[in-house]
Amino acid sequence: MPSRLSRNLFSAGMCLVLLSLMLPLNLQAQGGATGAVSGTVQDTSGAVIPNAKVGLVSASRGELIRTESTNSSGLFTFNLLPAGTYTVQVNAPSFAQTLLLDVAVRVTETTRLNVTLKAKTLEEKVEVMADVAPVQTADATTGESLGGQTIRELPLATRNFQQLLALSPGASSSLNSAAQLGRGDVRINVNGGREDNNNYQIDGIGANDPTNIGELAYTPLPSPDAIQEFRVSTSLYDATQGRNGGGNINAILKGGSSTLHFDAFEYFRNTVLNANDFFLKRNEILLGLPQTRPDIKQNIFGGSVGGPIGPKGRLGFFFFNYRHTPAQRGLAGGHHQHRDTFCTSFCSRRHRSVAFASILR
């Protein structure tokens, strides 16, 4: 009997441990995967308003996630916010409620707001577009943030989001090739530093190669359609990033919203649509060989789906992304060519990249 009781207690204890490990999924993300919102509340004469109630509403999920009160200087701050778009609502006695729409929070950045409240004459609500300072004044970090819409609209022949890292000031990369399908073969140099002196993170978690160097040469990458935004910090970043002295790259994955969304895509490339390689054509003419173009057959297809779990997302939200990349390519090498198939690190003939964003509440 005591042994059975001990087993039951041990099983219950293990369940509690597993439950405690799952609970952090519902907490706010920490460290370099978050941003912040701060600002000042004042009236039309410029006098600050203490003890004003400031609420933060997620634009994608429509739920109030944080509330704060302004201090004696009229200041408020929301720290450790997941990157995204928010609505800020401000209430104070004798003033009309004010809503600031489309407040963008970017990873590792602090969005500064100046909120002006008008005296209330009747029951009224004022909606204004967020007055965001165009220059980042909260810290001295230099870098660039790219949102999901920009990532989707810019041309990416190999569907590797790393190609966009070179758009940041101080960053450069080598020319792209078809061999980079779904992997991090893009070499990024930040401020003249070595390519292995960078630090890569996905949702604030280290994603460097298993060899523990600052590269992604053999790491499967998420599809660009699964990325909400990414930021490249090139210099003067604080201790929340660090690890290496080069660039700090942080990619944030999408999460579910209050409405169901899905999409599908295919990126098609084929030999018949391409011009012949210049040097291959020249060698074929000199040797009297038939002129044939290097083979390239590439079909990148997949889709995404995300939405709420339960009515109004009461049980949480989900997001799922799938990408399939079968490809064959011929490499021009003098007067001959050969065909191979893209392989991942475990040498599967077909590359599948599946990116999940954790179910959050």
C-alpha positions as CSV (number, residue, x, y, z in Angstrom):
1,M,0.0,0.0,0.0
2,P,2.7,2.5,0.8
3,S,4.6,1.7,-2.4
4,R,1.4,2.3,-4.4
5,L,0.9,5.6,-2.6
6,S,4.5,6.6,-3.4
7,R,4.0,5.8,-7.0
8,N,0.9,7.9,-7.2
9,L,2.6,10.8,-5.5
10,F,5.5,10.4,-7.8
11,S,3.2,10.5,-10.9
12,A,1.4,13.5,-9.6
13,G,4.7,15.3,-9.0
14,M,5.9,14.5,-12.5
15,C,2.6,15.9,-13.9
16,L,3.1,19.1,-11.9
17,V,6.7,19.4,-13.3
18,L,5.5,19.0,-16.9
19,L,2.7,21.5,-16.3
20,S,5.2,24.0,-14.9
21,L,7.4,23.5,-18.0
22,M,4.4,24.2,-20.2
23,L,3.3,27.4,-18.4
24,P,6.1,29.6,-19.8
25,L,4.5,29.3,-23.2
26,N,1.8,31.6,-21.9
27,L,4.2,34.2,-20.5
28,Q,5.6,37.2,-22.2
29,A,8.7,36.6,-24.2
30,Q,12.0,37.7,-22.5
31,G,15.2,39.3,-23.7
32,G,16.0,40.2,-27.3
33,A,12.7,38.9,-28.7
34,T,10.6,41.8,-27.4
35,G,10.2,45.5,-27.7
36,A,8.7,48.3,-25.5
37,V,6.3,51.2,-25.6
38,S,6.8,54.4,-23.5
39,G,5.4,57.9,-23.6
40,T,4.1,60.9,-21.9
41,V,0.4,61.9,-21.3
42,Q,-0.3,65.7,-21.3
43,D,-3.2,68.1,-21.9
44,T,-3.5,70.6,-24.7
45,S,-1.5,73.2,-22.7
46,G,1.4,70.8,-22.3
47,A,0.9,70.1,-18.6
48,V,1.5,66.4,-17.7
49,I,-1.3,64.3,-16.4
50,P,-0.5,61.9,-13.5
51,N,-2.5,58.8,-12.7
52,A,-4.0,58.5,-16.2
53,K,-5.0,54.9,-17.0
54,V,-3.2,53.6,-20.1
55,G,-4.2,50.3,-21.7
56,L,-2.5,48.3,-24.4
57,V,-4.7,46.2,-26.8
58,S,-3.4,43.7,-29.3
59,A,-4.6,44.7,-32.7
60,S,-4.5,41.2,-34.1
61,R,-6.3,39.5,-31.2
62,G,-8.5,42.4,-29.9
63,E,-7.7,41.8,-26.3
64,L,-6.5,44.0,-23.5
65,I,-3.1,42.7,-22.5
66,R,-1.5,45.3,-20.2
67,T,-2.6,48.3,-18.1
68,E,-0.5,51.0,-16.5
69,S,-0.9,54.3,-14.7
70,T,1.2,57.4,-15.5
71,N,3.5,58.5,-12.7
72,S,3.8,62.0,-11.3
73,S,5.7,63.1,-14.5
74,G,3.0,61.8,-16.8
75,L,5.2,58.9,-18.0
76,F,4.2,55.3,-18.7
77,T,6.1,52.3,-20.0
78,F,5.2,48.8,-21.3
79,N,8.2,46.5,-21.3
80,L,8.8,43.1,-22.8
81,L,6.1,43.3,-25.5
82,P,6.0,40.8,-28.3
83,A,6.6,42.5,-31.7
84,G,3.4,43.5,-33.4
85,T,0.8,46.2,-33.8
86,Y,-1.2,47.6,-30.8
87,T,-3.8,50.1,-29.9
88,V,-3.1,52.4,-26.9
89,Q,-6.1,53.7,-25.0
90,V,-5.8,56.5,-22.4
91,N,-8.4,57.6,-19.9
92,A,-8.2,60.3,-17.2
93,P,-10.9,62.1,-15.2
94,S,-12.4,65.2,-16.9
95,F,-10.7,64.2,-20.2
96,A,-12.1,62.4,-23.3
97,Q,-10.9,58.9,-23.9
98,T,-8.1,58.8,-26.5
99,L,-7.2,55.9,-28.7
100,L,-3.9,55.7,-30.5
101,L,-4.2,53.3,-33.5
102,D,-1.5,51.2,-35.3
103,V,1.2,51.5,-32.7
104,A,4.1,49.4,-34.1
105,V,6.4,47.6,-31.7
106,R,9.6,46.2,-33.2
107,V,12.0,43.8,-31.7
108,T,14.7,45.3,-29.4
109,E,13.3,48.8,-30.0
110,T,11.3,51.2,-27.8
111,T,8.4,53.1,-29.4
112,R,8.0,56.6,-28.0
113,L,4.5,58.2,-27.9
114,N,3.3,61.6,-27.0
115,V,-0.4,61.5,-26.0
116,T,-2.4,64.7,-25.8
117,L,-5.8,64.6,-24.0
118,K,-8.6,67.0,-24.7
119,A,-11.0,68.2,-22.0
120,K,-14.3,66.3,-22.0
121,T,-17.4,68.3,-22.7
122,L,-19.8,65.4,-23.6
123,E,-19.3,61.7,-23.6
124,E,-16.9,61.4,-26.5
125,K,-13.9,59.3,-27.7
126,V,-11.0,60.6,-29.7
127,E,-9.2,58.3,-32.2
128,V,-5.9,59.4,-33.6
129,M,-3.0,57.8,-35.4
130,A,0.0,57.1,-33.3
131,D,2.5,60.0,-33.2
132,V,5.7,57.9,-33.2
133,A,9.0,59.6,-33.1
134,P,10.8,58.9,-36.4
135,V,14.2,58.6,-34.7
136,Q,15.0,55.9,-32.1
137,T,16.0,58.0,-29.1
138,A,15.6,55.4,-26.3
139,D,19.0,53.8,-27.0
140,A,22.0,54.2,-29.3
141,T,21.6,50.8,-31.1
142,T,22.1,51.0,-34.9
143,G,20.4,48.6,-37.3
144,E,17.4,47.9,-39.4
145,S,14.0,46.2,-38.9
146,L,12.0,44.6,-41.7
147,G,8.4,43.7,-41.3
148,G,6.5,40.7,-42.7
149,Q,5.0,42.6,-45.6
150,T,8.4,43.9,-46.8
151,I,9.8,40.4,-46.5
152,R,7.0,38.9,-48.7
153,E,7.1,41.6,-51.3
154,L,10.9,41.9,-52.0
155,P,12.1,39.4,-54.6
156,L,13.8,36.3,-53.1
157,A,14.7,33.9,-55.8
158,T,15.9,31.3,-53.3
159,R,13.3,32.0,-50.7
160,N,16.0,32.6,-48.1
161,F,15.2,35.6,-45.9
162,Q,18.9,36.0,-45.1
163,Q,19.4,37.7,-48.4
164,L,17.6,40.7,-47.0
165,L,20.1,41.1,-44.1
166,A,22.5,43.0,-46.5
167,L,19.9,45.8,-46.7
168,S,21.0,47.1,-43.3
169,P,23.6,49.8,-43.2
170,G,27.1,48.4,-42.6
171,A,26.1,44.9,-43.8
172,S,27.2,43.2,-47.0
173,S,26.9,39.7,-48.4
174,S,28.2,37.6,-51.3
175,L,26.2,37.0,-54.5
176,N,23.4,34.5,-54.2
177,S,23.2,31.1,-55.9
178,A,20.6,28.4,-56.4
179,A,22.5,26.3,-53.9
180,Q,21.1,28.3,-51.0
181,L,17.6,26.8,-51.0
182,G,16.2,26.8,-47.6
183,R,19.5,27.0,-45.8
184,G,21.7,29.7,-44.4
185,D,24.5,29.7,-47.0
186,V,24.3,33.5,-47.3
187,R,27.5,34.9,-45.8
188,I,26.9,38.2,-44.0
189,N,29.7,40.6,-43.0
190,V,28.8,43.4,-40.6
191,N,31.0,46.5,-40.4
192,G,33.9,44.6,-42.0
193,G,33.8,41.8,-39.5
194,R,34.2,38.1,-40.1
195,E,31.1,36.2,-41.3
196,D,31.3,33.9,-38.3
197,N,31.3,36.8,-35.8
198,N,27.5,37.2,-35.9
199,N,24.8,36.0,-33.6
200,Y,21.5,34.5,-34.9
201,Q,18.3,34.1,-32.9
202,I,14.8,33.0,-33.7
203,D,12.2,34.3,-31.2
204,G,15.1,35.2,-28.9
205,I,16.5,31.7,-28.8
206,G,20.0,31.1,-30.2
207,A,19.9,29.5,-33.6
208,N,23.6,29.3,-34.6
209,D,25.2,26.3,-36.1
210,P,25.8,23.2,-33.9
211,T,29.5,24.0,-34.2
212,N,28.7,27.0,-32.0
213,I,30.0,29.6,-34.4
214,G,28.1,32.6,-35.6
215,E,26.8,31.2,-38.9
216,L,23.7,29.5,-40.3
217,A,25.4,27.4,-43.0
218,Y,23.8,24.1,-42.0
219,T,20.7,25.3,-40.1
220,P,17.3,24.9,-41.7
221,L,15.6,28.2,-41.9
222,P,11.9,29.1,-41.5
223,S,10.0,30.1,-44.6
224,P,9.8,33.9,-45.2
225,D,6.0,33.5,-45.0
226,A,6.3,32.4,-41.4
227,I,8.4,35.4,-40.3
228,Q,6.7,38.4,-38.8
229,E,9.8,40.6,-38.8
230,F,13.5,40.5,-38.2
231,R,16.0,43.0,-37.0
232,V,19.7,43.4,-37.6
233,S,21.6,45.2,-34.9
234,T,24.9,46.3,-36.2
235,S,26.6,48.2,-33.3
236,L,26.1,49.8,-29.9
237,Y,23.6,47.2,-28.8
238,D,23.1,46.4,-25.1
239,A,23.7,43.3,-23.0
240,T,20.4,41.7,-23.9
241,Q,21.9,40.7,-27.2
242,G,25.7,40.3,-27.2
243,R,27.4,36.9,-27.5
244,N,29.4,38.0,-30.5
245,G,30.9,41.3,-31.5
246,G,29.4,41.4,-35.0
247,G,25.8,41.7,-36.1
248,N,22.9,40.4,-34.0
249,I,20.1,39.0,-36.2
250,N,16.8,38.2,-34.5
251,A,13.9,36.7,-36.5
252,I,10.4,36.7,-34.9
253,L,7.9,34.1,-36.1
254,K,4.2,34.8,-36.6
255,G,1.5,33.8,-34.2
256,G,-2.2,33.2,-34.5
257,S,-4.8,36.1,-34.5
258,S,-8.4,36.4,-33.6
259,T,-9.6,35.6,-37.1
260,L,-8.8,32.6,-39.3
261,H,-6.3,33.3,-42.1
262,F,-4.7,30.9,-44.6
263,D,-2.7,31.2,-47.8
264,A,-1.0,29.0,-50.4
265,F,2.0,29.7,-52.6
266,E,4.2,28.3,-55.3
267,Y,7.5,29.7,-56.7
268,F,8.3,28.1,-60.1
269,R,11.6,28.1,-62.0
270,N,12.4,25.9,-65.0
271,T,15.1,25.5,-67.6
272,V,12.9,26.7,-70.5
273,L,12.5,30.1,-68.8
274,N,16.2,30.7,-68.3
275,A,19.0,32.0,-70.6
276,N,22.1,29.9,-71.2
277,D,25.2,30.5,-69.1
278,F,27.6,32.7,-71.1
279,F,30.8,30.7,-70.5
280,L,29.0,27.4,-71.0
281,K,27.6,28.6,-74.3
282,R,31.0,29.9,-75.4
283,N,32.7,26.5,-74.7
284,E,30.0,24.6,-76.4
285,I,30.4,26.7,-79.6
286,L,34.2,26.3,-79.5
287,L,34.0,22.5,-79.0
288,G,31.2,22.1,-81.5
289,L,28.8,20.7,-78.9
290,P,25.0,21.1,-78.9
291,Q,24.0,24.2,-77.1
292,T,22.1,23.1,-74.0
293,R,21.2,25.2,-70.9
294,P,22.0,24.1,-67.4
295,D,19.1,22.2,-65.9
296,I,17.2,24.0,-63.2
297,K,13.8,22.6,-62.0
298,Q,12.6,24.2,-58.8
299,N,9.1,24.2,-57.3
300,I,8.8,25.8,-53.9
301,F,5.2,25.4,-52.6
302,G,3.4,25.4,-49.4
303,G,1.0,27.5,-47.2
304,S,0.2,28.9,-43.9
305,V,-2.8,28.8,-41.6
306,G,-3.5,30.5,-38.3
307,G,-6.3,31.6,-36.1
308,P,-8.0,31.3,-32.7
309,I,-8.6,28.1,-30.7
310,G,-12.1,28.1,-29.3
311,P,-14.6,31.0,-29.4
312,K,-12.7,34.4,-29.5
313,G,-9.5,32.5,-28.8
314,R,-10.4,31.5,-25.3
315,L,-8.1,28.5,-25.5
316,G,-5.3,30.2,-27.3
317,F,-4.1,30.9,-30.8
318,F,-2.2,28.8,-33.4
319,F,-0.1,29.3,-36.5
320,F,1.3,26.6,-38.8
321,N,3.5,27.0,-41.9
322,Y,4.6,24.3,-44.4
323,R,7.1,24.6,-47.2
324,H,8.2,21.9,-49.7
325,T,11.2,22.5,-51.9
326,P,12.0,19.8,-54.5
327,A,14.8,21.1,-56.8
328,Q,17.2,19.9,-59.5
329,R,19.9,22.1,-60.8
330,G,22.8,21.7,-63.3
331,L,26.1,23.4,-62.6
332,A,28.0,24.8,-65.6
333,G,31.6,23.6,-65.5
334,G,33.4,24.2,-68.9
335,H,31.9,22.0,-71.5
336,H,30.0,19.7,-69.2
337,Q,27.2,19.9,-66.7
338,H,25.7,17.6,-64.1
339,R,22.5,17.4,-62.1
340,D,22.0,17.1,-58.4
341,T,19.3,17.4,-55.9
342,F,19.3,19.8,-52.9
343,C,20.1,18.0,-49.7
344,T,19.7,19.1,-46.1
345,S,22.2,18.1,-43.5
346,F,20.7,14.7,-43.2
347,C,20.7,14.2,-47.0
348,S,17.1,13.8,-47.7
349,R,16.3,14.2,-51.4
350,R,13.5,16.6,-50.6
351,H,13.7,19.5,-48.2
352,R,10.8,20.2,-46.0
353,S,10.8,23.2,-43.7
354,V,8.1,23.5,-41.1
355,A,7.9,26.5,-38.8
356,F,5.7,26.7,-35.8
357,A,4.8,29.6,-33.7
358,S,4.0,28.5,-30.1
359,I,0.4,28.5,-29.0
360,L,0.2,31.6,-26.9
361,R,-2.4,33.2,-24.8
